């Protein structure tokens, strides 16, 4: 590849319009810096070697060492005027003009993806003819030109494989359109689960690479309780009226697992989940701005919800549940779990304040007390998960053991599971699972 070819590749990057944000990507930014410097002609070997390895280091940190595969990945998940418009179902007569620009970008990115490391090394070698420089240049690492098998699953794998097998990437526009229309764009297409985090006072969504993989089939018993949550979720996904849900009850009964399993069951239907720590509930308006105008349906998940007597951020949650001007959008629901029916702690001193003659007590103490008690009532659906009795506990143990195909005498299994419950956390679905984990490992070691 001569210098003119390198210049053509550089111009392909310069010509990006719809996918222009990719120029800020660390890998492509470093690659462009290398090409720009090499295009000058008057270069220093040390700087060239550093620029080359800066680019290679960023590529090596990604999940692939193939530049072709890396660029395909960036295209599929890029958030740009085309992908955002498609996922938001905003169609207009200008689509043909936009798609023409997309076609031009895809041609340019395909040209960049074919960049051969050996050709770049040959060009550098022509600039430095002494033997010591030649040895250093030949030692520069290579990247892979061929596409590698993708670890992605389902629709992501299909659209990536389409690019890998297509001779002209501009012919993949319809595949991109269908992908964005169904699965969205940006991080909402790449991840199904997120957590809201804050750094230096700034909140942001962090995608979770490996969310809890628990499935509904793994959850034994509590079908009646779980069915109400599932039914509400299906209504939500179908665009029907649906409710925010509070799952409360005894610890270890599967409240959080139910919510996580629902995500794993229905994420292919466009469901996404965002876990928001209680300390960040005041960020609800900001989170909602992130999620509106998205094609996906979002469940905001608040786990182990309870407020202390001096906490006021429960008013942020109350505002969202009631539906303020910016607090209610049709693609968002709130699912919360708690071990308490009343989410805000109440004290006997507050009830005494109703008849108190103390000048320091609130005049309308009853109003404050009712406000605290009414927070749970603002959830449209409340589902109670209570600790199992002995028969139900044994049924859960048997069900988990059966799903794992454990060949253990049933009488022994039940006898030891009851002992386990006495020794540890009492009867609950969580205790049953912990017991089966233990006995499965115990049997494995014994049979080695």
Phi, psi and omega in degrees: 000116180282178181299323180299326179290322176296321178296321178298319178296318179296319178295327177298321176291317179299331186277355180298135179238297180290321181262029185294333179298340179294340178293341177270351175299138188301319182293309183289330176296316179292323178296316180296320178299320177297313182294321179298314181295318180294329181289341181291328181088310179273093190231159174254137185299316182302317181292321178300314180298319178295316180296319179299312183286333173299316178295313183297322180299316179294321178294319182293335179286342180282181183281355182222154174253011178261120178297323179300311181293324181296315181292322176300316179300318180295322179296313185298322186256005182291140175257112185216176182304326180287306184294321181292321181294320180293313183291334178272002179054048177251086183263147178204178181291345182277002183300321182296323178293318179296317182291332175295319177293322177298316179301317179297319179295319181294323176297315180295318180292326176294322177298317179296321183295340181268008181299126186258124180299326181295327179289322177296318178297321179296321179294319179294321181299324179296332181278337182227104190266349182288154188295323181295321178292321181300320181294320179294317182295317180295336180278354177298138185290154179257153167253168186273135179271327183279155175287144179256157176302134182273143178272356181290161181238159170060226186297328178294316178297320183296315182289325177292317179297327177298316177295318184295329183266351186269132179285332180233111186297333180296342177283355181265008183300318181295324177295318176297317180301312181295322180295310182294324181297323183269320190245003176081199182214173180064213183293338182284341173270330183282323184240156174252342183228145183220162170229140180273119182238164179226137175227125181054037177082000181253124180273149179202160177270127176250121179291142179261117183294318184229080178293160178310123187271013184298143181242163179298327180293336180279344182271117185264137178067188185057030181296320181297314179297316184291327183297328179292322178290318180297315180300316179296322179295318179295322175299317179300313182293331180275002179080014179270163175303138182211170189239153165291150188232134172248121175254113182228161180148198186290153182293147175076016184264002174099022181293305181295320180298324178298314181296316180295321180293326178296320176299314181294332180282325192238012180295332178290348176268009179096011180277135174231157182226137179235118177272126181243116176299149183303327183294342184252018182298335178294347179273006182309313180302321179293319179297318181296323177297327177294327192262339183292156182065022174255149181282338181284162173257134186242131168257119173273119188253120177244113186263146177052056185278124172197144183243139176282174186290336183258007182271135179247355184287356174293342177293331176294317178294318180300320180297320179291318180296325180280339178086074176284184183301324181244012189253005182221116175231150186290350181256019181227134169230160176245125172244123181234147175242150179202152173272000184238141173289317178262116191283340180249127183297137178237146183239152178300330179298329178291322177291323177296330180295343180294329180246012185285145173259010181290128181293341181274352179279153178292140181296313181255060182298329180298324179296317179296319180296317180293325178298318179296315184290337187274353183299315180296329181292344183280348170283132182294326181233131174240128182240128184263126174248105183257155180301141182284149169285182186297317182297318180292321178299314179295325177296321179293317178301312180300319182295318179294316180298320179294319180295335179264003177059042178278129180261081181231139179307130186297320180297317178294319181301314182289321180297314182287331178292325177291321176297319179300316180297324178290322183286327190246250196259014182079176183284125174194166177297323179295316178298320179299317180293318179298322178295315181295324175302315182295310186290330176294314177294322179298314180294323179298313180294323183293328184268002179287000000 
